[in-house]
Amino acid sequence: PRKSAPTPSHGRIFSFCSAKGGSGTTSVCVNTAFALAKAVPPSTEILVVDLVLPMGTVAQSLGFETHKTIAQLTQQVHGGIDDTLVKKYVSHTLRWGFRVLIGSNNPHEAGGLDVDQIAPLFQTLRTMYDYILVDFGRMLSRISLPIIEMSTSIVVIVTPDISTVHATRLIIDHLDSLGI
């Protein structure tokens, strides 16, 4: 039996990260969203957010092109982030059963990101979507930590080499020290 989706005001955030680039974080995030879309009722709203900065790989992985990004969205905030503003930057539901929101398309654009708007953005996303899957790649920073703190679950991707295992242990210990 399928579980019912959470109420939109309490959307669940799942953060995907790794201690090493090239570990397959984007692939795991996107494939998890696809599997989730197949397992829940069609009315369930699923969003994949690419916050691998300065430029992510979710859009490339899906063959999706857009010029609408979080970096641009944060520059358009006048008084607060609301559903109307967010909908201008989120894709339509793709053939895989989920929507996409891209962080930035290039390093120059990423430089314009207003970091102070990221936490409010995710508070708004939680009211709009049932599941928000966030690809951070290997980023653990002042941008990712507030979102990781809001997350229902954190998926840490590990490759079987000693340097990545060691770095992953450090990340997990750091998150644990923060009470996450």
KOLNU-837992 format. One record per residue (C-alpha): residue number from 1; residue in one letter; x negated, y negated, z. Coordinates in nm, 4 decimals, decimal comma, padded with zeros to 6 digits. Example, Ala and Ser with C-alpha at 12.3 -4.5 7.8 and 13.67 -1.06 7.14 Angstrom:
! residues 2
> n/res/xx/yy/zz
> 1/A/-01,2300/00,4500/00,7800
> 2/S/-01,3670/00,1060/00,7140
//
This chain:
! residues 180
> n/res/xx/yy/zz
> 1/P/00,0000/00,0000/00,0000
> 2/R/-00,1168/-00,3494/-00,0829
> 3/K/-00,1574/-00,6098/00,1853
> 4/S/00,0273/-00,9326/00,1281
> 5/A/-00,1806/-01,2354/00,0390
> 6/P/-00,2565/-01,4937/00,3086
> 7/T/-00,0373/-01,8011/00,3165
> 8/P/-00,1789/-02,0812/00,0996
> 9/S/-00,2419/-02,3079/00,4003
> 10/H/-00,4848/-02,0484/00,5281
> 11/G/-00,6734/-01,9442/00,2148
> 12/R/-00,9632/-01,7114/00,2835
> 13/I/-01,3158/-01,8134/00,1856
> 14/F/-01,5739/-01,5487/00,0956
> 15/S/-01,9312/-01,6744/00,0609
> 16/F/-02,1827/-01,4874/-00,1563
> 17/C/-02,5549/-01,5568/-00,1149
> 18/S/-02,8983/-01,3996/-00,1352
> 19/A/-03,2477/-01,4651/-00,0065
> 20/K/-03,3859/-01,4288/-00,3587
> 21/G/-03,2771/-01,5590/-00,6964
> 22/G/-03,1993/-01,2972/-00,9590
> 23/S/-03,0506/-01,0563/-00,7049
> 24/G/-02,7135/-01,0375/-00,8781
> 25/T/-02,5144/-01,2660/-00,6492
> 26/T/-02,3116/-01,4121/-00,9355
> 27/S/-02,2341/-01,0672/-01,0751
> 28/V/-02,1146/-00,9401/-00,7381
> 29/C/-01,9048/-01,2536/-00,6785
> 30/V/-01,7370/-01,2465/-01,0215
> 31/N/-01,6787/-00,8704/-01,0147
> 32/T/-01,5307/-00,8957/-00,6649
> 33/A/-01,2896/-01,1650/-00,7885
> 34/F/-01,1910/-00,9453/-01,0836
> 35/A/-01,1336/-00,6401/-00,8600
> 36/L/-00,9360/-00,8526/-00,6147
> 37/A/-00,7186/-00,9916/-00,8962
> 38/K/-00,6295/-00,6356/-00,9969
> 39/A/-00,5455/-00,5359/-00,6369
> 40/V/-00,3135/-00,8197/-00,5329
> 41/P/00,0244/-00,9388/-00,6643
> 42/P/-00,0004/-01,1490/-00,9846
> 43/S/00,1200/-01,4592/-00,8000
> 44/T/-00,1905/-01,4541/-00,5770
> 45/E/-00,4165/-01,7526/-00,6475
> 46/I/-00,7871/-01,6625/-00,6677
> 47/L/-01,0605/-01,9197/-00,7264
> 48/V/-01,4309/-01,8612/-00,7930
> 49/V/-01,6466/-02,1621/-00,7039
> 50/D/-01,9970/-02,1851/-00,8478
> 51/L/-02,2139/-02,3802/-00,6047
> 52/V/-02,5469/-02,2613/-00,7362
> 53/L/-02,7100/-02,5994/-00,7806
> 54/P/-02,8446/-02,7740/-00,9784
> 55/M/-02,6715/-02,5514/-01,2348
> 56/G/-02,4873/-02,2296/-01,1841
> 57/T/-02,4290/-01,9183/-01,3862
> 58/V/-02,0619/-01,8286/-01,3292
> 59/A/-01,9400/-02,0102/-01,6418
> 60/Q/-02,2150/-01,8537/-01,8540
> 61/S/-02,1375/-01,5083/-01,7139
> 62/L/-01,7727/-01,5471/-01,8141
> 63/G/-01,8285/-01,7188/-02,1475
> 64/F/-01,6397/-02,0191/-02,0095
> 65/E/-01,7305/-02,3769/-02,0975
> 66/T/-01,6222/-02,6895/-01,9147
> 67/H/-01,7471/-03,0387/-01,8534
> 68/K/-01,5324/-03,0741/-01,5405
> 69/T/-01,7420/-03,0123/-01,2297
> 70/I/-01,7464/-03,0548/-00,8528
> 71/A/-02,0219/-03,3149/-00,8948
> 72/Q/-01,7839/-03,5231/-01,1072
> 73/L/-01,4883/-03,4561/-00,8773
> 74/T/-01,6791/-03,5886/-00,5741
> 75/Q/-01,7428/-03,9132/-00,7626
> 76/Q/-01,3671/-03,9573/-00,8249
> 77/V/-01,2611/-03,9468/-00,4592
> 78/H/-01,0850/-04,2668/-00,3617
> 79/G/-00,9339/-04,2218/-00,0176
> 80/G/-00,9399/-03,8436/-00,0041
> 81/I/-00,9279/-03,5190/-00,1946
> 82/D/-00,5817/-03,3931/-00,2802
> 83/D/-00,4226/-03,1192/-00,4916
> 84/T/-00,3704/-03,3489/-00,7903
> 85/L/-00,7386/-03,4409/-00,8107
> 86/V/-00,8562/-03,0803/-00,7632
> 87/K/-00,6249/-02,9455/-01,0357
> 88/K/-00,7975/-03,1737/-01,2886
> 89/Y/-01,1262/-02,9884/-01,2335
> 90/V/-01,0173/-02,6265/-01,1849
> 91/S/-00,9794/-02,4009/-01,4881
> 92/H/-00,6560/-02,2371/-01,5945
> 93/T/-00,6233/-01,8729/-01,4879
> 94/L/-00,8779/-01,6875/-01,6990
> 95/R/-00,8095/-01,3487/-01,8544
> 96/W/-00,9743/-01,1822/-01,5531
> 97/G/-00,6971/-01,3068/-01,3251
> 98/F/-00,8776/-01,5891/-01,1442
> 99/R/-00,9623/-01,9563/-01,1847
> 100/V/-01,3083/-02,1182/-01,1830
> 101/L/-01,4538/-02,4391/-01,0415
> 102/I/-01,8075/-02,5251/-01,1499
> 103/G/-02,0572/-02,7167/-00,9329
> 104/S/-02,2534/-02,8919/-01,2073
> 105/N/-02,3726/-02,8345/-01,5605
> 106/N/-02,7222/-02,9806/-01,5279
> 107/P/-02,9723/-03,1157/-01,2722
> 108/H/-02,8927/-03,4807/-01,3506
> 109/E/-02,5232/-03,4263/-01,2827
> 110/A/-02,5992/-03,2290/-00,9636
> 111/G/-02,7958/-03,5297/-00,8370
> 112/G/-02,4705/-03,7282/-00,8306
> 113/L/-02,2923/-03,4801/-00,6038
> 114/D/-02,1465/-03,6527/-00,2965
> 115/V/-02,2309/-03,3952/-00,0292
> 116/D/-01,9964/-03,5615/00,2218
> 117/Q/-01,6994/-03,4574/00,0053
> 118/I/-01,7784/-03,0823/00,0018
> 119/A/-01,6191/-02,9888/00,3371
> 120/P/-01,3005/-03,1917/00,2626
> 121/L/-01,2884/-03,0288/-00,0821
> 122/F/-01,2912/-02,6824/00,0720
> 123/Q/-01,0280/-02,7785/00,3281
> 124/T/-00,8060/-02,8769/00,0339
> 125/L/-00,8929/-02,5605/-00,1606
> 126/R/-00,7782/-02,3532/00,1388
> 127/T/-00,4324/-02,5094/00,1056
> 128/M/-00,4156/-02,4373/-00,2686
> 129/Y/-00,5634/-02,0902/-00,3147
> 130/D/-00,5184/-01,7591/-00,1374
> 131/Y/-00,8781/-01,6474/-00,1941
> 132/I/-01,1821/-01,8673/-00,2607
> 133/L/-01,4991/-01,6788/-00,3567
> 134/V/-01,8070/-01,9017/-00,3476
> 135/D/-02,1311/-01,8204/-00,5264
> 136/F/-02,4224/-01,9931/-00,3511
> 137/G/-02,6965/-01,7899/-00,5167
> 138/R/-03,0000/-01,8257/-00,2952
> 139/M/-02,8913/-02,1544/-00,1475
> 140/L/-02,8719/-02,1943/00,2288
> 141/S/-02,8470/-02,5681/00,2911
> 142/R/-02,6474/-02,8543/00,4343
> 143/I/-02,4074/-02,8032/00,1420
> 144/S/-02,3531/-02,4312/00,1983
> 145/L/-02,3586/-02,4082/00,5791
> 146/P/-02,0276/-02,5920/00,6433
> 147/I/-01,8553/-02,3667/00,3890
> 148/I/-02,0203/-02,0540/00,5286
> 149/E/-01,8929/-02,1574/00,8731
> 150/M/-01,5360/-02,1717/00,7316
> 151/S/-01,5719/-01,8332/00,5632
> 152/T/-01,3706/-01,5259/00,6466
> 153/S/-01,6668/-01,3140/00,5331
> 154/I/-02,0205/-01,3652/00,4108
> 155/V/-02,1669/-01,1298/00,1528
> 156/V/-02,5461/-01,1253/00,1550
> 157/I/-02,6981/-00,9564/-00,1491
> 158/V/-03,0251/-00,7689/-00,0882
> 159/T/-03,2690/-00,6124/-00,3318
> 160/P/-03,4916/-00,3243/-00,2187
> 161/D/-03,8242/-00,5054/-00,2062
> 162/I/-03,9958/-00,5871/00,1220
> 163/S/-04,0170/-00,9654/00,0684
> 164/T/-03,6423/-00,9922/00,0001
> 165/V/-03,5552/-00,7641/00,2911
> 166/H/-03,7717/-00,9772/00,5209
> 167/A/-03,6218/-01,3060/00,3921
> 168/T/-03,2709/-01,1616/00,4234
> 169/R/-03,3391/-01,0694/00,7858
> 170/L/-03,4454/-01,4309/00,8494
> 171/I/-03,1240/-01,5628/00,6906
> 172/I/-02,9061/-01,3267/00,8939
> 173/D/-03,0923/-01,4163/01,2152
> 174/H/-03,0503/-01,7865/01,1332
> 175/L/-02,6768/-01,7499/01,0747
> 176/D/-02,6496/-01,5477/01,3952
> 177/S/-02,8347/-01,8209/01,5893
> 178/L/-02,5727/-02,0682/01,4627
> 179/G/-02,2925/-01,8436/01,5842
> 180/I/-02,1877/-01,7506/01,2320
//
